[in-house]
Amino acid sequence: MATIRLDTSKQLKSIKPLHAGGQPPVTSAAKDTYFHYLTEAGIPYSRLHDVSGSFGGGKYVDIPNIFRDFDADVNDPASYDFTFTDLLIKQLVEAGVEPYYRLGVTIENAARVKAYYAHPPRDYDKWAQICEHIIRHYTEGWADGYHHKIAYWEIWNEPDNGRQMWSGSFENYYRLYDVTAKHLKKCFGDKIKVGGFASCGFYGVAGGNDPFNMKPEHYQRYLDFFHGFMAYVKEQSSPIDFFSWHSYAPTMNTIRMDKWVAEQLDTYGYGHIESHLNEWNPFQEEAGNGHHAAEVASTLLALQNGRADMTCIYDMRIDGPDYSAFFDAKTKLPHQTYYTFVAFNTLYKLGTQVECVSDTDGVFAIAATDGKKNALMLSNISGTNQALSIEGVDLTEARVSYIDDHRMLSWAPNARELKNNSVVLIEW
């Protein structure tokens, strides 16, 4: 039996924006047909990376798609092509989702054949100035631009990956980060937050268990890159508002990474900065069943009590099954995992986490209140069905909704059993 003890009178902290996502559901026609699902799930942020497929679809977000000729005049608005990225960001803003902008390039999965853009810029200072003008366009109105609220600006993605994302040396990236972060902070100060480096992840300290079957030397490379980066930014006094990292591991391994990142940031003197798990998706090949939904929900609930300040699932695409966390590839309709985000948003809207403890390993629980209404979200990846005892809630007065292989946040008559690989939302 799993016993949940909660006390809505004991308020702990705010519910964190852990239900953010990666690229939004862009269509080939560039229409916002599916963006209403983001609004309805209360998605707070959308990280703009790998948007619209290979090479950013040739149109979106990436520096080579916006500043197409690196020899052009960095100060001339005519040097920039903002067209499709303007449209995308407008669609996000209208959907109530704040963009989280990755400055860099999309992964080049066929880099073994030829890499086009995953190289260090020829001129780091000019690259930083290009980033400056992109920010000015979207936040200060430069070049017939906008005054959008976009707080987070991430410098590159997974440079520790190697040739698919970065053909240069470790030190090449460290310098690019330093030059760009200093320039952007000089230009914008605390109006924006800069960070990186979107680490591939720390499987080597979390017992491995990655879906890519990487060799131990890859694990070590990621660790070496991290330690080199942290030492470099400390030595150079590089600005850094957030550190970003990734995990495609099961929940328990991701919890270990989250704890390790927290310990390392403290060790290097950066315990005050934000930690962003801005790519994650355990068992992504299973998206659309109860197990995937339960794993995702478990990660969300666990990290509410962890170090991460934000998480962005990878991702919210509509155009294919690979890594699509929200939508069925054939029907284009949301599946179980999407509804875990709807459930978590119920907690987020209530605002304040209250004391809530599960006594069973693999059963995760978080409760929230706004002072009048309350909600409890549960997930079970323990491996067995659990009889459920909830102390402090009169279930006869509560609304109970289930997510499992067959139900998508559907009403259920009671909450006396928490089946394995299921998620439950209780509201009263």
C-alpha positions in Angstrom: 0.0 0.0 0.0 1.1 3.5 -0.8 0.3 6.1 1.9 0.2 9.8 1.0 0.3 12.2 3.9 -0.4 15.9 3.1 -1.2 19.1 5.0 -2.5 22.0 2.9 -1.9 24.4 5.8 1.9 23.9 5.5 3.0 25.9 2.5 6.4 25.2 1.1 7.3 27.1 -2.1 6.0 28.0 -5.5 5.3 25.4 -8.1 8.1 25.7 -10.7 7.6 26.0 -14.5 8.6 22.4 -15.1 6.0 21.8 -17.8 7.8 23.8 -20.5 8.7 22.2 -23.8 11.0 22.1 -26.8 10.1 23.2 -30.3 6.4 24.0 -30.7 4.1 22.1 -33.2 5.2 24.0 -36.3 3.5 22.8 -39.6 4.9 22.9 -43.1 2.4 25.6 -43.9 3.7 27.7 -41.0 0.2 27.8 -39.4 -0.6 27.8 -35.7 -3.2 25.0 -36.1 -2.0 23.1 -33.0 -0.8 25.9 -30.8 -4.0 26.1 -28.9 -3.0 22.8 -27.2 0.0 24.7 -25.7 -2.4 27.3 -24.3 -4.8 24.8 -22.9 -1.9 23.0 -21.1 -0.5 26.2 -19.8 2.9 25.6 -21.3 5.0 28.5 -19.9 8.0 28.4 -22.2 9.0 26.8 -25.6 12.7 26.3 -26.2 13.5 27.1 -29.8 15.9 24.5 -30.9 15.8 22.1 -33.8 12.7 24.0 -35.0 11.1 22.6 -38.2 13.6 19.8 -38.7 17.0 19.7 -40.3 18.8 23.0 -40.5 15.9 24.7 -38.8 13.9 24.0 -41.9 16.1 26.5 -43.6 13.9 29.3 -42.3 13.7 29.3 -38.5 15.6 30.6 -35.5 19.2 29.4 -36.4 21.8 32.1 -36.9 22.6 30.9 -40.5 18.8 31.2 -41.3 18.5 34.7 -40.0 21.9 36.1 -40.9 22.5 34.2 -44.2 25.7 35.9 -45.4 28.3 36.0 -42.6 30.3 38.6 -44.6 27.3 41.0 -44.6 27.1 44.2 -42.5 26.0 43.3 -39.0 24.4 46.7 -38.4 22.3 46.7 -41.6 18.7 45.4 -41.1 18.8 44.2 -44.8 21.4 41.6 -43.7 18.8 39.7 -41.6 15.9 37.5 -42.6 13.5 37.4 -39.7 10.4 36.4 -41.7 9.6 32.9 -40.4 11.0 33.4 -37.0 8.9 36.5 -36.6 5.8 34.5 -37.4 6.7 31.7 -35.1 7.4 33.9 -32.1 4.2 35.9 -32.8 2.3 32.6 -32.8 3.9 31.6 -29.5 3.2 34.9 -27.8 -0.4 34.8 -28.9 -0.7 31.3 -27.4 0.6 32.6 -24.1 3.9 30.9 -24.4 7.2 32.7 -23.8 9.9 31.8 -26.3 13.2 30.5 -24.9 15.7 31.3 -27.6 18.6 29.1 -28.5 21.3 31.1 -30.2 23.2 28.7 -32.5 22.3 26.0 -35.0 20.2 22.8 -35.3 21.9 19.5 -34.8 23.3 18.0 -38.0 22.6 14.3 -37.7 24.4 13.5 -41.0 27.5 15.4 -40.1 29.5 12.3 -40.8 28.8 13.0 -44.5 29.2 16.7 -44.3 28.7 19.4 -41.6 27.5 22.8 -42.9 27.0 25.0 -39.8 28.2 23.1 -36.8 31.5 24.9 -36.8 32.9 27.7 -34.6 32.1 31.1 -36.2 34.9 32.7 -38.2 34.7 35.8 -36.0 33.4 35.4 -32.5 32.9 39.2 -31.9 30.8 39.5 -35.0 28.8 36.4 -34.1 28.1 38.0 -30.7 27.0 41.2 -32.5 24.6 39.2 -34.7 23.1 37.8 -31.5 22.8 41.3 -30.1 20.8 42.5 -33.1 18.5 39.4 -33.0 17.7 40.3 -29.3 17.2 43.9 -30.2 14.8 42.9 -33.0 12.6 40.8 -30.7 12.8 42.9 -27.5 13.6 46.5 -28.5 11.9 46.9 -31.9 15.1 47.1 -34.0 14.6 46.6 -37.7 10.8 46.9 -37.6 10.8 44.4 -34.7 8.9 43.8 -31.5 8.9 44.3 -27.8 8.3 40.7 -26.7 9.2 39.4 -23.3 11.9 36.9 -23.9 14.1 36.4 -20.9 16.2 33.4 -21.7 18.9 33.4 -24.4 21.0 30.2 -24.6 24.4 30.2 -26.3 24.6 27.2 -28.6 23.5 23.6 -27.9 25.4 20.5 -26.9 28.9 21.6 -28.0 30.1 18.5 -26.0 28.3 16.3 -28.5 31.1 16.6 -31.1 30.8 17.0 -34.8 27.0 16.9 -35.0 26.9 20.1 -33.0 30.4 21.5 -32.7 33.4 20.7 -34.8 35.8 22.8 -32.8 37.7 22.2 -29.6 36.4 22.5 -26.1 38.3 25.7 -25.7 36.8 27.1 -28.9 33.4 26.8 -27.4 34.4 28.2 -24.0 35.8 31.3 -25.7 32.6 31.7 -27.9 30.5 31.5 -24.7 32.7 34.1 -22.9 32.8 36.6 -25.8 29.1 36.3 -26.5 27.9 36.4 -22.8 30.0 39.4 -22.0 28.8 41.3 -25.1 25.2 40.5 -24.5 25.3 41.4 -20.8 27.1 44.7 -21.7 24.3 45.5 -24.1 21.3 44.4 -22.1 22.4 43.9 -18.5 19.7 42.2 -16.4 17.0 42.7 -19.0 17.9 39.2 -20.3 19.4 36.0 -18.9 22.2 34.3 -20.7 23.5 30.8 -20.2 24.4 27.4 -21.6 25.8 25.1 -22.6 23.0 22.6 -23.0 25.1 19.7 -21.9 24.4 16.3 -23.5 24.0 15.0 -19.9 25.8 13.3 -17.1 25.0 9.6 -17.6 28.4 8.7 -16.2 27.4 9.9 -12.7 23.9 8.5 -12.9 24.6 4.8 -13.6 24.5 5.1 -17.4 21.1 3.9 -18.7 20.9 6.1 -21.8 18.8 5.2 -24.8 21.7 5.8 -27.2 24.0 3.0 -25.9 26.9 5.4 -25.8 30.4 4.2 -24.9 32.0 5.1 -21.5 34.3 7.5 -23.3 31.3 9.6 -24.3 30.3 9.8 -20.7 33.7 11.0 -19.8 33.8 13.5 -22.6 30.7 15.1 -21.2 32.2 15.3 -17.7 35.5 16.7 -19.0 33.7 19.3 -21.1 31.6 20.4 -18.1 34.5 20.8 -15.7 36.5 22.6 -18.3 33.6 25.0 -19.0 32.9 25.7 -15.3 36.6 26.4 -14.6 36.9 28.7 -17.7 33.8 30.8 -16.9 35.0 31.2 -13.3 38.5 32.2 -14.4 37.3 34.6 -17.0 34.3 35.9 -14.9 32.0 35.1 -17.8 28.4 36.0 -17.1 26.1 33.0 -16.6 22.5 33.3 -15.3 21.6 29.6 -15.9 23.2 26.3 -16.6 21.4 24.0 -19.1 21.7 20.3 -19.4 19.9 17.3 -20.9 18.8 13.8 -20.0 17.0 11.0 -21.9 17.4 8.6 -18.9 14.7 7.1 -16.8 13.4 9.2 -13.9 15.7 7.8 -11.2 18.8 8.5 -13.2 17.6 12.0 -14.0 17.1 12.6 -10.3 20.7 11.6 -9.7 21.9 14.0 -12.5 19.8 16.8 -11.0 21.4 16.3 -7.6 24.9 16.1 -9.2 24.5 19.3 -11.1 23.4 21.0 -7.9 26.4 19.8 -6.1 28.8 20.8 -8.9 27.3 24.3 -9.3 27.8 24.8 -5.5 31.3 23.5 -5.7 32.3 26.0 -8.4 30.6 28.9 -6.6 27.5 29.1 -8.8 24.9 27.7 -6.5 22.8 30.8 -7.0 22.2 30.4 -10.8 19.3 28.6 -12.4 19.5 25.0 -13.4 17.6 24.1 -16.6 16.9 20.6 -17.7 15.9 21.9 -21.2 15.9 18.6 -23.1 14.5 15.4 -21.6 12.2 12.6 -22.6 12.6 9.2 -20.9 11.5 6.2 -23.0 10.7 8.6 -25.9 10.0 5.6 -28.2 7.0 4.7 -26.0 5.2 8.1 -26.2 1.5 7.5 -26.2 1.1 4.9 -23.5 0.7 4.8 -19.7 4.3 4.0 -19.0 5.7 7.0 -20.8 3.1 9.3 -19.2 4.0 7.9 -15.7 7.7 8.3 -16.3 7.3 11.8 -17.5 4.9 12.7 -14.6 7.4 11.1 -12.1 10.2 13.3 -13.4 8.1 16.4 -13.1 7.0 15.6 -9.6 10.4 14.5 -8.4 12.1 17.7 -9.8 9.6 19.9 -8.1 11.5 18.8 -5.0 14.8 18.8 -6.8 17.3 21.5 -7.9 16.1 22.2 -11.5 14.3 25.5 -11.9 12.8 24.7 -15.3 12.4 21.7 -17.5 11.6 21.6 -21.3 10.5 18.3 -22.6 11.9 17.3 -26.0 9.6 18.1 -27.6 6.2 19.4 -28.8 6.6 18.7 -32.5 3.6 17.6 -34.6 5.3 16.3 -37.7 6.6 12.9 -36.7 6.9 10.2 -34.0 10.6 10.6 -33.1 10.8 12.5 -29.9 7.3 13.9 -30.2 6.2 13.9 -26.5 2.7 15.2 -27.0 1.1 14.2 -30.3 0.1 11.0 -32.1 1.9 11.1 -35.5 -1.1 9.8 -37.4 -4.1 11.5 -35.8 -2.2 14.7 -34.8 -4.1 14.5 -31.5 -2.6 14.7 -28.0 -1.9 11.5 -26.3 -1.3 10.5 -22.7 1.9 12.4 -22.1 0.4 15.7 -23.1 -2.2 15.3 -20.4 0.4 14.8 -17.7 1.3 18.4 -18.6 -2.3 19.5 -18.3 -2.4 17.8 -14.9 0.9 19.5 -13.7 -0.5 22.8 -14.9 -3.3 22.4 -12.5 -0.7 22.5 -9.7 1.1 25.4 -11.4 -2.0 27.5 -11.6 -2.8 26.9 -7.9 0.7 28.2 -7.3 1.9 27.0 -3.9 3.3 23.6 -3.0 2.1 22.2 0.3 3.5 19.5 2.5 3.0 16.1 0.8 4.9 12.9 1.4 4.7 9.5 -0.2 6.0 6.5 1.8 6.6 4.2 -1.2 9.5 4.2 -3.6 8.4 4.8 -7.2 5.2 6.6 -6.1 5.6 10.3 -6.5 3.3 12.9 -5.1 3.0 16.7 -5.2 0.1 18.8 -3.8 -0.6 22.5 -4.3 -3.1 25.1 -3.1 -4.3 28.6 -3.8 -5.8 28.9 -0.4 -9.3 27.9 -1.6 -8.8 25.1 -4.0 -6.3 22.2 -3.8 -4.9 19.5 -6.0 -2.8 16.4 -5.6 -0.9 14.8 -8.5 0.4 11.2 -8.2 2.4 8.8 -10.4 3.4 5.2 -10.0 6.4 3.6 -11.6 7.1 1.3 -8.7 6.5 -1.8 -10.8 3.3 -2.9 -9.0 -0.2 -1.7 -8.5 -0.6 0.1 -5.2 -3.5 0.2 -2.8 -3.8 3.9 -2.0 -4.3 5.6 1.3 -4.5 9.5 1.2 -4.4 11.1 4.6 -5.9 14.6 4.7 -8.3 14.4 1.8 -12.0 13.5 1.8 -12.2 11.6 -1.5 -16.0 11.8 -1.5 -15.7 15.5 -2.0 -12.9 15.3 -4.6 -12.7 15.0 -8.4 -10.4 12.2 -9.5 -8.9 11.9 -13.0 -6.7 9.1 -14.4 -4.1 8.7 -17.1 -3.1 5.2 -18.1 -2.9 3.1 -21.2 -6.6 3.7 -21.9 -7.5 7.0 -20.2 -6.3 10.6 -20.8 -7.0 12.5 -17.6 -10.5 10.9 -17.6 -12.8 11.1 -14.7 -12.8 8.1 -12.4 -15.1 7.2 -9.5 -12.5 6.8 -6.7 -8.8 6.8 -5.9 -8.5 3.5 -3.9 -5.9 2.0 -6.2 -2.9 3.5 -8.0 -2.1 1.2 -10.9 1.5 0.7 -12.1 2.3 3.1 -14.9 -0.5 5.5 -14.2 -1.0 9.1 -13.2 -3.8 10.5 -11.0 -5.0 14.0 -10.4 -7.2 14.7 -7.4 -8.9 18.1 -7.0 -11.0 19.4 -4.1 
